Amino acid sequence: MKVPIPRPGGMSRRGLLRAGLTASALGSAAALGGCAATVGPAGDRPLVPPKDPDENITLTYWTWWPGLQAVADIWNAEHPDIQVRAVTIPGGLDGGYAKMFNSLVAGNQPDLAQVEFFQIPSFLLENGLEDLGRYGALEYADRYDEWQWLQASYVGGHYGIPVDSGPLMYFYRADKYEEWGLDGAPATWEEYAEAARRVAAAGDGALIESFPVGDADWLAGMCMQAGARWFSTEGGEWSVNFVDDASVRVAEFWEGLVREGVLNLTHAVWSTGWFQGLQQGTIGTWTVGSWGDAIIRGNDPDNPGRWKVSGMPQWDGGQRREGTWGGSASAVLSGAPHPHEAVLFANWLSTDQRAVDAMITECGIGWAASEELNENSVRNQGPDPYFSEQNYTSIIAEATEHIPTDWEWGPTLSSTKDHIGDAFRSAVAEGTSFVDALAVAQENTVNDIRDKGLSVRSAS
C-alpha cells in the first residue's frame, strides 16, 4: 500500500508522539545532552541551499554494511558532481550510534547515516536529524510501502528514507516436519504449541525452536503481531504499556512452553550449537525477519529443499496480523552540509532497481522499501530450489499486507532493550514470571523517559 503525499507542514498520523518530543524534548537543552547548542530543533534551522550547478561535492555515508560502496559506485558513475563515499562503522548498538552522537557534538558529522527505525526517536531527543520533508523527501512518499515510510515520520516531519526491513517469517525444516508427522507450518500459535510438544516427544533429541532468551527485537515483533502498542502519546504525554492484553498473551504463551521444556534453551540463537542444530535438524524452526533466508542458506548451502517459509502463526483466526524484526533508514544528521543532495541519493538508493539488487547481493538486505521493488528484484526469480521450490518472495509480500501501521517506538529504546533482555534472562534463569519481567522493563523504561525531561506515565 502506498502513502499519499502529506501536505507540507501537516502533522503526520503519528504526529502526537511528537507532541511530547516537540514540547518537552526538542526545546529542552537539558534533555539534549549538549547537542542543542550545536544544531537546534530541526524546524528552527535555516534551510541549506542546494549546491551550485557547477560545484562538485562528495557525500559521506556511515553504514555497517561493508558492501555499500559497491552500490554507491553505480550512482557515482552517473553523477560526477555528487560522489558518495561509504564509510563502514560498527553496528548501531555496537558503537555506531555512539559514534554518530559524538560526531554531532564535535561538528564532524557525515551527510548520511544508517539508522534503525527504533533509534530515530532517540536521535530526535538530541536534535540529531534533519527533517527531510524540508528537503523534498515528501515528493517520494508514494514510492514506499506505508508501514515502512511511517516508521520514520515524527513531529509532523520525516526523518529517514526507508532502506530495508524485516517482516517476521516462519522458516522451518520441511523434511523434519514430515518426519515428526507435522502437516507443514502451524496456522495458529495453539497449533505451534502442539507441534512443539510433538517434536519434544519424538525422542530424537530435537526441539522445535531455540527460545531467544532476552532478545528484545524478537519480543517486540511478537507483541506487535499480537496487537500490542508499547508506546503512545496523548496531550504531550508519553504512555508506556508493556503489559497490555496482547503482550501478556505473548509472554504467558512463551513462558508456558519454556516451563514445559519443549523449547531449546541449550543452544542460544547465533551460537555455534544453534547453527549446527539448524543443519542437523535438531532445531527445526526459526521465527525471524525475512533477512533470515540468507543466513539459513549460507549456513547450509549444499542441501537445498530442506527448508520452507510461511507467514507467522496467528493468534485469532479472523484477523491476520504480522510483525517485523529489523529495518533501517538513510538519515541526514543535523548540520550536514548537503541535505538536498543527501536526500536525492538516499531516495535513489532505496528506489532504483539496480541499487536495490546490488544491496541484496552486496549487503544482504532482507526486504526492500516497497513491494514493487521486491517483486522485481534479483531475489524474486520464481520458484527457489533451496526453499523447496517456493516462490518465497511472494509469501513475504503477502505477509507485509498485514503489518500494522500504528506501532511506535519509544524515545529511549536502547535502554529499553537492555531492560527487557536483563529481565527475561533473569526470569528464565530463576523460573519467575515473564509478565513480571515485562512489568520490570516497563517501570525502568518509564524512569528513563522521565529522566530525559519528558512527561510520561505507565498505562497499566
Secondary structure as UniProt FT lines:
FT   TURN            8..9
FT   TURN            13..16
FT   HELIX           17..20
FT   HELIX           21..25
FT   TURN            26..27
FT   HELIX           29..32
FT   TURN            33..34
FT   TURN            36..39
FT   HELIX           42..44
FT   TURN            53..54
FT   STRAND          57..63
FT   TURN            66..67
FT   HELIX           68..78
FT   TURN            80..81
FT   STRAND          82..88
FT   HELIX           92..94
FT   HELIX           96..106
FT   STRAND          112..116
FT   HELIX           117..119
FT   HELIX           120..125
FT   TURN            126..127
FT   HELIX           132..135
FT   HELIX           137..143
FT   HELIX           146..149
FT   HELIX           150..152
FT   STRAND          153..154
FT   TURN            155..156
FT   STRAND          157..158
FT   STRAND          161..173
FT   HELIX           174..179
FT   TURN            180..181
FT   HELIX           189..201
FT   TURN            213..214
FT   HELIX           216..226
FT   STRAND          231..234
FT   TURN            235..236
FT   STRAND          237..240
FT   HELIX           245..260
FT   TURN            269..270
FT   HELIX           272..280
FT   STRAND          285..289
FT   TURN            290..291
FT   HELIX           292..299
FT   TURN            301..302
FT   TURN            304..305
FT   STRAND          307..310
FT   STRAND          324..333
FT   TURN            334..335
FT   HELIX           339..351
FT   HELIX           353..358
FT   HELIX           359..363
FT   HELIX           371..375
FT   TURN            378..379
FT   TURN            385..389
FT   HELIX           392..400
FT   TURN            401..402
FT   TURN            411..412
FT   HELIX           413..430
FT   HELIX           434..451
FT   TURN            452..453
FT   STRAND          456..458
//
